Amino acid sequence: MSVPPAARFLILFLLGGLAGWRFLPSSLDGQTEPLAAASARPAAPEGAPRRELPRSAQDLQRWAQELAARFDPLTGYGDPDYARELADWSQGELRAALEQGLADPGVSREGGPVHAALLALLGEWTKRDPDAAWAWLSGLPQGPTRVSLCEAIAAHWPQDRIEECLDGVMANVEDFHVGDGKRYHRLLQLSAESAAMRGPLALDELVSRTRESGMEFPDTGLNFPPGFDFAGFVRAPFMAGQLSQKGGYPGFEMEKALRFVAEGWLRADVGAAVPGLLALEHDNKRDTGTYLFQGLAWAGVDQARQAGAALGKLPLEEQRELFTGYGMSRFHAEPEARRALIDALPDAGMRSTANLAVAGQLLRAHRLIQALPFVSAGSDPTERIAILESQLEEVAKVRSEGWELAPADSEEVRKTLVSWQADEERIGRILGKLK
């Protein structure tokens, strides 16, 4: 009876965990000599310098520190120096050095140069023989050391077998799910992209399984295939259920699901995403703009400009409902992106409405200096000061804490009010509200 690849992989993983330190990867059969013997290298070519391999934890520590001194530690364990250094190491040598490093927990603590070297060693082994590398890792005792090395497996697993690896991670997710899930980030991203190639139902099924196992949603930035059916994906069984949730913790789950799909849809096809997300809001009885503006919260300038052009094609009444409704409160993009979206709206009156809506948002967030240009752009010179005063009064009704402006910000406000032709009495009154 044939066994599917994913099942074979899972069996290998489980057997490795049962075998503990006694397990020896099949690709290294015959290499049962002591570690020093396993570390032996073929004779170097005549005249070439001979490199001594680490033969103890302290040797590995010195070797790792020498390598770390050659490059900026902020570049991490994937630095090209490691790749060049390990290119001619055999798999037996990689394994032997790993075991030497683990022999003394004091020198392999996470975050130090030895730990970075261990990640590089295991990553190099994973690229060459992923099954053997994982079998070795799964044979380590359960604990912080094993967990700290899982990142190398997820980061270097061959892309053409990525979903197979994901099955193994889901079977042992406690080793990978640390903090925000960074140890399986690449693995989950590539698995989602692989599933998306097969269509919206395949991606929906994968996301459902990973969420049930306790993994996070795939992060933003997925490379969806050209022509991916986003409208079908948001109505697939699992995603439809996530996006229809309201309030409390389910609401938080809904936001993560929305960010995952909306960011990708808007990046892939803004023209289709804008009406598609608005239609989904209607189907799920959401406030107009809730999904759309939440999806645009992470938009860059170019994407925001395209979204503004698409919104500008809607009837003016629908645009007004978008920019004055509750859904607009979800539009937390950077001011530059908000400016790009507004400037792309073809109707001058709608640009004014949108500018003042964004100004109100920024003021409620106590981002006064960033709000002032939107007040200016959304009003006539004779009205600006009165509009700012009115908006500040509205903010005072919902926020009790003071502004605590820095001296430089107070001076910036004064300069702006002077340019708006405010007299000293009015300037003093406004600044008095900003204590």
ZICORLIN-V921364 format. One line per field, one symbol per residue. ss: DSSP state (H for helix, E for strand, L for the rest). psi: psi as a letter, one per 40 degrees, with the letter a starting at -180 (. if undefined). A space follows every 50 residues. Layout:
ss=???
psi=???
//
This chain:
ss=LLLLHHHHHHHHHHHHHHHHHHLLLHHHLLLLLLHHHHLLLLLLLLLLLL LLLLLLHHHHHHHHHHHHLLLLHHHLLLLHHHHHHHLLLLHHHHHHHHHH HHLLHHHLLLLLHHHHHHHHHHHHHHHHLHHHHHHHHHLLLLLHHHHHHH HHHHHHLLHHHHHHHHHHHHHLHHHLLLLLLHHHHHHHHHHHHHHHLLLH HHHHHHHHHHHHLLLLLLLLLLLLLLLLLHHHHLLLHHHHHHHLLLLHHH HHHHHHHHHHHHHHHHHHLHHHHHHHHHHHHHHLLLLLLHHHHHHHHHLL HHHHHHHHHHHLLLLHHHHHHHHHLHHHHHLLLLHHHHHHHHHLLLLHHH HHHHHHHHHHHHHHLLLHHHHHHHHHHLLLLLLHHHHHHHHHHHHHHHLL LLLLLLHHHHHHHHHHHHHLLLLHHHHHHHHHHLL
psi=hihidddddddddddddddaeehhideehegeiiddddeiiihiiheiih hhiheiddddddddddddeeihdeeaeeiddddddedeiidddddddddd dedgddeeiheiddddddddddddddddgddddddddeeiihaddddded dddddehhdefdddddddddefddddghbefdeedddddddddddddeid ddddddddddddeeiiiiiieigiihehgddddeeiddddddeeiiiadd ddddddddddddddddddgddddddddddddddefiiheddddddedeia dddddddddddeeiidddddddeeidddeegfiidddddddddehdhddd ddddddddddddddefgddddddddddeiideeddddddddddddddehd iidfiidddddddddddddefiidddddddddef.
//
